[in-house]
Each structure stands twice: as C-alpha cells, then as structure tokens.
Amino acid sequence: MKAHSLSREEVIEKVMLAKQAIKSFIPIELIANSVAFLAADENTTITGIALPVEGGWTAQ
C-alpha cells in the first residue's frame, strides 16, 4: 500500500476485489447461512458437493 501510494480503499477496490464479480466482500452471515443450509436435517442427502460461496470469483 505504501510502496504504491494507495489508500486502504484503493487497495480493497483495485487489488483485493479487482477480479471479484460482486464488488464486495462476502458477509459472514451469508457464509453462516450456507453452512446452516448444509447442516439442516432436510439436506442429509446432499453429499459430495462443492457449494461455492465466493462472490462470483469462479465466473472469470
């Protein structure tokens, strides 16, 4: 950040979220909801699945 004279906001926008389709970090509540969904008794037949919760990162 200092070496490139960038502000904290610029680092987040131009570096950390540059390739992110959704230009924001994933809220912890969304991750918790995904975990709760998989842990629910109604979903015991869901096995061996990848459930990306990554804000569109794999869409690149």
Backbone bond lengths (Angstrom), bond angles and torsions (degrees), N, CA, C in turn:
res aa  C-N    CA-C-N  psi(-1)  N-CA   C-N-CA  omega(-1)  CA-C   N-CA-C  phi
1 M - - - 1.436 - - 1.528 109.33 -
2 K 1.308 116.16 -50.04 1.466 119.52 -179.33 1.518 111.22 -67.46
3 A 1.340 117.06 -39.79 1.465 121.10 -177.49 1.526 112.02 -62.71
4 H 1.328 117.25 -29.30 1.458 121.35 -178.91 1.529 112.92 -107.62
5 S 1.316 116.15 9.33 1.472 122.54 178.97 1.529 111.90 51.47
6 L 1.332 115.51 48.69 1.459 120.68 178.92 1.528 110.10 -109.37
7 S 1.305 115.31 147.83 1.462 119.82 174.59 1.522 109.13 -81.23
8 R 1.304 116.11 168.47 1.467 121.08 177.58 1.529 110.39 -57.49
9 E 1.329 116.31 -44.23 1.458 121.71 -179.54 1.526 112.04 -63.68
10 E 1.338 116.27 -38.23 1.465 120.12 178.57 1.528 111.44 -67.53
11 V 1.317 117.33 -38.34 1.468 120.74 177.70 1.524 109.86 -63.71
12 I 1.317 116.57 -44.23 1.469 120.12 179.11 1.520 109.80 -61.64
13 E 1.331 117.30 -48.80 1.467 121.50 -175.61 1.531 112.95 -72.05
14 K 1.332 117.43 -47.98 1.462 121.25 -171.25 1.525 114.35 -89.08
15 V 1.334 117.28 -18.63 1.465 119.87 -177.96 1.523 111.09 -114.91
16 M 1.314 116.37 -61.87 1.459 120.52 -172.67 1.525 113.08 -69.03
17 L 1.328 117.76 -37.92 1.464 120.97 -176.96 1.528 112.68 -106.52
18 A 1.316 118.29 10.30 1.462 121.70 -175.24 1.522 112.26 -57.42
19 K 1.316 118.42 -43.49 1.466 121.43 -177.40 1.521 113.02 -98.43
20 Q 1.312 116.67 3.40 1.465 121.46 -179.50 1.526 109.45 -79.67
21 A 1.331 117.22 125.25 1.473 120.47 179.88 1.524 111.34 -62.60
22 I 1.315 116.80 -42.83 1.455 122.23 176.13 1.524 106.01 -96.70
23 K 1.293 117.45 113.77 1.466 122.24 -171.61 1.526 113.58 -77.00
24 S 1.322 115.82 54.86 1.460 121.22 174.98 1.516 108.35 -158.82
25 F 1.310 115.72 160.55 1.454 120.49 176.32 1.522 109.30 -75.57
26 I 1.316 115.88 153.31 1.459 120.69 179.79 1.528 108.60 -77.10
27 P 1.328 117.58 123.14 1.470 119.57 -179.91 1.534 110.98 -64.97
28 I 1.301 116.66 143.06 1.465 122.38 -179.64 1.527 110.71 -57.90
29 E 1.328 117.41 -31.78 1.468 120.80 179.30 1.532 111.03 -63.30
30 L 1.321 117.33 -36.53 1.462 121.02 178.52 1.524 110.81 -66.63
31 I 1.296 116.98 -41.16 1.467 120.96 177.13 1.521 109.61 -65.12
32 A 1.326 116.88 -43.57 1.470 121.04 178.79 1.528 110.92 -62.30
33 N 1.329 117.56 -39.44 1.466 120.75 177.89 1.525 111.14 -63.90
34 S 1.315 116.83 -38.36 1.467 120.57 178.18 1.518 111.18 -65.18
35 V 1.316 116.61 -41.78 1.467 121.38 177.23 1.523 110.12 -64.49
36 A 1.323 117.12 -44.53 1.463 121.05 179.44 1.531 110.73 -61.88
37 F 1.320 117.16 -39.03 1.463 121.10 177.31 1.523 110.47 -59.77
38 L 1.319 117.34 -48.77 1.464 120.66 -178.55 1.526 112.48 -68.11
39 A 1.325 116.55 -29.27 1.466 120.49 -177.68 1.528 113.21 -84.50
40 A 1.319 118.22 -10.86 1.463 121.73 -177.39 1.525 111.15 -66.56
41 D 1.323 116.24 144.40 1.462 121.89 179.65 1.530 112.33 -57.06
42 E 1.332 116.93 -32.75 1.465 120.84 -178.92 1.526 112.76 -66.21
43 N 1.312 116.88 -13.95 1.458 120.61 -175.24 1.525 113.21 -113.55
44 T 1.321 116.97 25.33 1.466 120.14 -178.38 1.522 113.06 -66.34
45 T 1.324 117.54 -17.48 1.462 119.31 178.93 1.525 113.03 -86.50
46 I 1.321 116.52 -4.56 1.467 119.74 175.95 1.528 107.14 -83.24
47 T 1.310 115.54 111.48 1.470 120.65 179.82 1.522 109.33 -137.09
48 G 1.300 116.15 150.82 1.456 121.45 174.93 1.516 114.80 59.18
49 I 1.313 116.93 39.35 1.459 120.64 -177.06 1.531 109.94 -115.11
50 A 1.298 114.97 146.04 1.459 120.67 170.49 1.519 106.80 -98.76
51 L 1.300 116.81 124.51 1.458 121.17 179.76 1.528 107.96 -118.59
52 P 1.331 116.66 89.09 1.465 118.73 -178.35 1.522 111.94 -65.78
53 V 1.299 115.63 125.72 1.466 122.62 172.31 1.527 104.01 -124.19
54 E 1.341 114.71 80.83 1.444 118.99 -167.60 1.532 114.04 -138.68
55 G 1.307 116.43 14.83 1.459 120.04 173.67 1.510 115.99 67.15
56 G 1.313 117.46 23.59 1.451 120.38 178.36 1.516 115.02 91.10
57 W 1.332 117.51 8.79 1.456 121.89 -177.11 1.536 111.42 -57.56
58 T 1.324 118.05 -40.23 1.467 120.47 -177.47 1.527 112.25 -76.21
59 A 1.311 118.62 -5.69 1.458 122.22 179.75 1.528 112.80 -78.17
60 Q 1.316 118.16 -6.12 1.469 120.41 -177.24 1.505 111.99 -71.36
